Amino acid sequence: MPDPEHVRTLLILGGTGDLSGRLLLPGLARVVGQGRAPGITVIGSGSRDWTREQWQDRMRSSFDSAYEAADSAGREQLRETVDRSRYLRLDLSSGTEVNERIRELPGPLAVYFALPPALTAQTVDRLRDLPPGTRLVLEKPFGSDRDSAVALNQALSRLVPEADVFRVDHFLGMTTVMDILGLRFTNRLLEPAWNNLHIEKVEVVFDEQLGLEGRAKYYDNAGALKDMIQSHLLHVMAFMAIGVPATLGERDLRDLVAATLRAATIDPATGSRRARYTAGAVDGEELQAYADSPGVDPSRGTETLAEVVVHISNDRWAGVPFILRSGKAMNRTRKEVLVTFRPVSHLPAGFTGVTDLPSRLRISFGPAEIELELNVNGPENVFRLERTGLKGPTHVSHLTPYGEVIESVLDGDPLLSVRADIAEECWRIVDPVVRAWAADEVPLEEYRAGTQGPPGWDTSRADL
């Protein structure tokens, strides 16, 4: 089977928006600057009456950081890409206009929906008869629940084959996925112990000190559960839990991810909790209460801290809780996977010190490193156990997470794309929690900004 053709034209719907300028174009710049997007034409589009020069100014500004990292050939590629780029004013409410303009563009073509979720779904419904080989690139969330995700996937399937649909989850950049897979499947020390006989619990955490940072319009309609757990953290959990793949090909890996998620469930009553921050200080900087922030509707009850306990009902993981947590305005940034192993079966009498601490493996996403926490004999007293850590860096990509995703789109490699059935499974898992929270069956707690959550949230959830 021949390799997919490299994308020649990238059309960015919503090119004048914040996502495009802040993340998408800088990510593309790194790809271009390393010579990985030869001859690509970038077409920005929007409802604004921009000139070609205005669009090229936006690209230059977004490409600035890549110039320093590029060599002379890369800088020339960046300049040529900006010079080739142009702007296309589009009325997305007119399906006829959108379809006509798309059919006029040289292929192979990738259409990137840098749009709000509802507008993305409406635009997809208006598309017809796309040129062969067109790739459609969508930002998460993919729908707002399982039913809407199914409807969106059905609409996409009428337009292009599934292999040409790229559902973007930048959290699944190649570095993140390969760091997990390389650690798990190439170390004899870990793989035999990677199951419920030896692992007590797995935590996937994305806590940040940042507050809303001007994202109230989006965040107040999503919250921590939909923004982080439903997509990013469930995918990381799945890669932590899959069995050994036959190859690193997209089909083998994504089949295992889908099978793992199909076995996953959450009990909203015993396995979920939520909270939002009140006024406080983060690193000495005052932060107003979430409910008082501009653009927030307090009556929505949107959570800024969410935690769920996922159980995977299969032979490898039965009985092991996967604790997924994400919060804003926390007292420290914590972006990591933490694997806690079971205690030894028998501890000889006579040891003192940290006799009750199990071994733990920490995979950190910022900075990118791993650490294995062990108990060892102390330097002053051979019978007293002390804690030590074996720490080392993991791979750091020269691309940004968005750059890695964009490169996979341009190359036609769907490995980092979220497959249709996987997107639907993620919603199936969290839908019961969304419904329970909407019905106030789980209380909305509060925590002061700059703390680690409500009182009691720092206790273990391993019994759930």
N, C-alpha and C positions, 0 to 999 in steps of 0.2 A: 504493500500500500504506500503510495507516495506521501512525502511529508506535506503538511498543509502549507499553502502559499503564505509568504510573509505579507502582512497588511501593508497596503500602499497608501490608503487614505484613512485618517482617523477623524471622524465627525463627533464633536463633543456637544451634545444637546445640554443647554444650561452652561455654556462655556463662560458666561459673564458672572457666574455665581461664585460663592465663597469656596465651595469644594474644589472647583476647578483651579482657582488661583492659589489656594493654600496647600493642596495635597496632590492633585492630579497632574498639573503641569510641572511642578518641581520633580515629581517622581518620573515623569516622562523625560525630563531634561537629563537625568542621570543615565537613562537608557540611551538617549541620543548621544550624549557626550562620550560614551564608551563604544560608540560605533555599532550599536546593536539595533538601530532603526534606520538603515540606509535608505535615503530617498523618500522618507515618509512625508506626506502632506497633512498638516493639522488644520482642520477647519473648525473654528469656534462658531457657535450659533446661540441665538437668544432672541428675546423679543425687543431688546434695546436697539436703537437706531445707531449702531456703532459703524465706524469706518474700518477699512482694512488696517489703517495705521494704528487705530486704537487697540485693535486686537493684537497686532504685532507688539505694541508697547506692553501689553499685559504678558505676552509670552516672554519678552526680554526680561521683564522684572522677575518672572517666575523661574527663568533659566539662569539668573545671576549666580546662584550658589553653585551651579554645576560647572561654570567656566573655570573656577579655581581648581577643581578636581580633575579637569580634563587636560589631555595633552594637546599639542597644536592641531593635530588632525581632528580631535574631538571638538575643540573650540570652533573649527571650521564647519564641522557637521552641525553644531548648535546654531551658528549664524545662518547657514543655508536653510535649516529647518524653519527658522523664524521668517526668513525672506520668502519661502514658499507658502507660508501659512496665509490664510485669508478668513474673512468673516462672512457668515451667511445669516441674514435676519430671517427668522422663521416664526410663523404663527402656528404653534403646536395644536391649536384647536381646529385647524384646517387640515384634515387628513389628506385631502387632495394635494395641497401645497407641499406637505412634508414628503409624501410619496414621490411626487414629481421631482423634487430637489434631490432626494436620495438616489433616484435612478439616474440622475445626471452625473453623479460622482464616479470617478475612476475606481475600479476595484483592484484587488480585494479590499473590501471596506469593513471597518469596525465602527459601529455606532455606540457611543458611550453615553448612557443616560445619567448625567450628573444633575439629577432632578429630584424634587421631593417624591416620596413613594407613590402618592395618589396620582400625581401628574405623570409619573413613569407608567403606571398601569393604564391610564387613559390614552397615552401616546401609543403604547403597544397595541391597544385595541384598534387604533386608527390606521395602523400600518397594513399595507397590502403589497403582494407581488414584489418582494425585495430581490435585488440582483443575487444570483447564485453565489454562494461563498460568503455572504454578508455575516459578520459576527456581531451579536448583540451583547452589550456589557451593562449589567445592572448592579446598582449599589444596594446593599442591605438597608432596611429590612425587605425581605422578599414576601410581600403581603403583610397583613396585620393579624392574621390567625391562619389556622390550617386551611379553612375553606377558601379564603382569598388567595392563599399561596397556590392551591390547586387550580383555581380559576386563572391566575396569572400564568402558571406553567402551561395550561391548555392553550392560552392565547399565544404564548411563545412557540409552542410546538406547531401551530398552524403557519408560522412564518419561516422558521429555519429548523434544521435538525438540532437535537439536544447537544451534539458536539460543538455547535456554533453558538451556544448560549453560555456566557461567562457571568456567573453570579459572583460578584466581587466580595470577598471578605479579606481585607488587607491584613488582618490578624494571622491569616494563613500564608503569609509570605514564605517563600521557599526556605528561608533560614529557620523560621520557627518550626516548620514541619520536619525538616531534615535534622535539626538538632535533637528533636525527640526520637525520631526513628533511628538515627545513628547511635544514640546512647542506648536505646532499648535493645536493638537487634544485633549489635556487633560486640556485645560484652557478655561473656559467659557468666561473669559474676552476677549480672542482673537478670537476664532473661529467664533462667530456671526459677527465680524467686518472684517473678512478676505475676502473682496470682493471689487468690484469697487465703492460701495456706501461709503466706509470709507477709502480706501487706494488710495493715490494719485500716488505713483510710488514705484517701487521696484528696488534696485540696487544690483547687484552681482559683487563684485570687487575682483580682485586678482592682486594687484600691489606689486612689490618687488624691493628692492634696488639692487639686483644682476644683473650683466650684462650677458654676454654669458657663463662665467665659463667653457670654453672649449667645448661647445656644438655646435659650428658653423656648423659642418657637418650636424647635424640634423636640427638645428633651422633655418638655412638659407633656407632650403627647406620647412619649415612649417610656421614660423612667429607666432605672438601672436594669430591671429584668429584661425588657425588650431590647434596650440599647446594647447591652453587653452579654448577658447570660444566654439569651435565646439564640444568639448567633456565635459570637467569638468563643465564649467559654465552653459551650457545648461541643464545639468542634475540637478545641484543644483537648477536652476530656476524651473525646472519641479516639484521637490519635494516641493518647496515653493508654487506652484500653483495648485497642484492636489486637487481634492475633497476628501471627507472623505472616506477612504477605509473600506470595510466590516471587513477585518482582516489585520494583518501585514504579511500575507503570500506573497510569491514572485509573485504569479499570480495576486492577487488583486492590489498590489502596482504597478507592472510593466504594467498592463493593463491601470491604470490611468495615469502613466507617458507617455505611448504611445499615449493615447487619447489627453493629454495636448499638446504634441509636434506636433501632427497632426493639431492642431488649431493655431500653431505659425508661424509667417512670419516676414520677415525683408524687408523693402524697402531700397535697397542699396543707393539710391540717397539722401534720407532724414534721414535715420536711421543708417548710418555707417560713421565712420571716422577712419583714420589711420595715424601713424607717426612713425618715428624712431629717436633714440637719436644721437646727435652729442657729441663731446668731452666735458667733464665736470668733476665735482667732486661729489662723493657720500660719505657722512660722512667723508669728508676731504681727501678721496683717489681718485686720478686722474683716469679717465676712458677714454680711447680713443674712438673716434667715432665708431659707429657700422660698418659703411661702410669701415673703415680702419682696422677692426679686422682681424686677421689671419683666413683664411678659408672662408671669406665672399666674395660673388660676388656682388658688389654694383649695378650692372645692374639688378639684380633680383627685386630690390625695395621691399625687405622684411621689413615688419613692425615690430617694437618692442613694439608698443602700439596700441591696437585696441579697438574700442568701437562700439557696435551695440545696437539698440533699437528694442526689440522684442515685437510684439503685439500678444496677445492670443485672438483669436476671439471666445469667448464663453460667456455664460451669466454671469459667475462670474467675468471675467476679461476684458470685452470689454471696451476699452478706457484707460486702465492702461498701461503705458510704463514699460517694464522690461529692465533696462539698464545694459548690460553686458560689463565689461571692464577688460582688463588685460594689464599690462605694465612692462617693465624691466628698470633698472637704474633710478628708480623714487626717489624722495627726501625722501620718507618714505614707510615703508611696510604697506600695508593695505589689509587684507584678511578677507572679511566680506560680510554679506548680510545686507542691510539697508532698512528697510520698513518705508516709510514716509506716515503718515496718513493725511487725509484731515483736513483742519482747522475746528474749531467749526462753527456751522451754524450762531451763533450770539454771539458777545462778548459785554458784558455790558459796557457802557461808564463809565469811571473812572479808569480803570486799565491802568497802564503805564508799561514801561519796555519791556520785550520780548513778546509783544502781537502778533507779526507776525510769531513766530516760532511754527510749528506744532509738535505734538507728534511723536516720532520716536522710532522704535525698531531695535536694532543692535544685530546681531548674528555674533560673531567673531570666526574665525577658528584658530587664533593664536595670543594671547592665547585663549583657549576655554572658552568663557564667553558670557553672554547676558546682554544687558543694555536697559532699557526702559527710554527714555528721556522725561521728563514732565516739564510743567510750574507750579511753586508753588509760594505762597506768600512769599516775602522776609522777612528776620528776622528784618530788621530795619524799613521797611515801608510796612504795610499790603496791600496797594494798588499797590505796585510795584512788578511785576512778575519777578521771576528769574528762571534760568534753573537748574534742578537737574536730577540726574540719579539714577535709581534703578538697581544696578549691582550685578551679581552673577556668579559663575563658572558653567560650564556645565560638563558633564561626560568626563573624560580623560581615554582613554583606556590604558591598560597595554601592548597592542600590538602596533606596528607601523601601519600606513595605509596599507602597503604591507602585514604585518602580518595578519591583519583582512581579507584581500582579499584571502591570501593563505589558511587561516583556512577555509574559505567558500568553496574553491576548494576541500580541503582534505575531508571536511564533505559532499560534494555534494549538498550544499545549493546555488542555483543560485540567491538569493535575490540581491546580490551586483554585479551580472554580468549584462552587457548591452545586452539586448535581440536583436535579429537580426533586427526586425522591428524598434526598437528604434535607433539603430546605423544608419539605413538608413534614418530615419526622421531627425536626427541631420545634416546629410549631405544635405538633401533637403532644410533645413532652411538656411544654410550658402552658398550653391552653388551659388545663385544669387549674393551674396556679393563677393565671390571669382572671379566670372567672371567680375563683374563691376570693381574691383580693377585691374585685369589683363589688362583690356582695358583702364586703367587710367581715368575712369569716376569719380572716387573719388580721390582727390589729396593726395599725400603722403607728409604730413607735417613733420616738424622737431621740436625737443625739446632738450634742453641741458641736458645732464646726470646730475642727482641730482636735477631736477625740477619736477613739477607735470604735465608736458606735455606742449604742445604748448599754446601760449596765447589764452585765451577764452575757453579752455577745462574745466575749473573749473566752468563754468556756467551751469545752470540747463538745462536738456534735457526733462523736463516733458511735454513740449509743442509738442514733436515729436510723 
